Amino acid sequence: MNRDQIQQHVAKAHKRPLSICTSDGHEIKVRHPDFVFFPPKPYDWEFIVFDGRGRGFEVVDVTAVTRLVYRSPVKSS
């Protein structure tokens, strides 16, 4: 996948959580699409995923992304 494809899929998620799967088998769970940050071009080889809990972030190499999976929203009780 390339940066534009990833950005389009993240935007399509709207308010749904999603998972970003990488070539090494890692699954990055994204609680909300707003927690994914794409730096301006020409810095388009990486993007940042914040954990949404204030505990940290992960820098993701665009070339390592193999697929994005939309997940069902977590229902609050």
Buried (B, 14 or more C-beta within 10 A) or exposed (E): BEBEEBBEBBEEBEEBBBBBBBEEEEEBBBBBBEBBEBEEEEEBEBBEBBBBEEEEEEEBEBEBBEEBEEEEEEEEE
